[in-house]
Amino acid sequence: MEFAAILQNLKKGIYHPIYLLQGEEPYYIDEISNYIEKNVLTEAERGFNQTVFYGKDSDAITIAESSMRYPMMATRQVIIVKEAQTLNKIEVLASYAEKPLASTILVLNYKYKNLDSRTKLAKQIKKNGVVFTADKIRDYKLPDWINVYLTHRNFSITPQAAQILTAYLGTNLSKVANELDKLVIAVKDTNTITPEHIEKNIGLSKDFNVFELQNALGEKNVLKANQIIQYFGANASLNPIQKTVANLYYYFSKLFTYHFLKDKSERNVAAQLRVHPFVAKGYMVAAKRYSPTKLYEIMGILREYDMKSKGFGVSTMVDNADLQKEMIYKILH
């Protein structure tokens, strides 16, 4: 069952006896689990009918026995097992999952991995309950995710602002959602979040960020690229060389791939490179300025400076700010 469908059912009061919430993306697991924890029972009912276990501090037999209890002065009880992936002998719960109590809602938060679908427990939960698998979001899908998240809060965001957040916050959805919530609270004069709002409230410069660095390099704008890299050196904590290298490697590898696409229409470029349509146009223009040979050389430069940033083949006296300047010079010349 999909995330949206599970939440919709919960809000309608449609409950299942067992929820297996698993996968690499903890954000969705926490959202579902927290909703159940805060909304299924009233505050008065929770005292006797809601129990939270932690996998590493619990045992499966105790959880099974608790699940078989009947609720007190309520129609149901809620049992939540956090960090269920650390629960010893979790397979013991298979017998309970075979005939779960209708008045119990058992929630298993199985984070960062999946329960083996071949086990009896997984099969019984699939038969009698809900199995939800939260996959890690791909970076190219994050701008769209940000748009959807803000739309549900009656906000929108400019494409450039979404790209800035994507470049600096990564794909940790909990972190991204937290920063978006801060922006929603802080932005009062408009319902559209812009790079200016991000700079003012999060501290990420609208003009000197890795997204603008990519654009400057794509345009071969030496002055702008050097201004940005100087800013990075002066604000090293927000702009570590490792993050710069990773983002630029992603960027230039996409340009390299572009050269070998047969269909170079904007729609196909966006689909094949797995980038937002807003970004695809920039890739198409930038690729004309870099030959496949030069791009191959650039990816070698990025690998070289990734190693240097980790202390290989470089003096300890050289700081990362100087390494970034040297790297950008080699890319542009």
Secondary structure by P-SEA (a helix, b strand, c coil): ccaaaaaaaaaacccccccccccccaaaaaaaaaaaaccccccccccccbbbbbcccccaaaaaaaaacccccccbbbbbbccccccccccccccccccccccbbbbbbccccccccccaaaaaaaacbbbbbbccccccaaaaaaaaaaaaacbbbcaaaaaaaaaccccaaaaaaaaaaaaaaaccccccccaaaaaacccccccccaaaaaaaaaacaaaaaaaaaaaaaaacccccaaaaaaaaaaaaaaaaaaaacccccaaaaaaaacccccaaaaaaaaaaaccaaaaaaaaaaaaaaaaaaacccccccccaaaaaaaaaaaaac
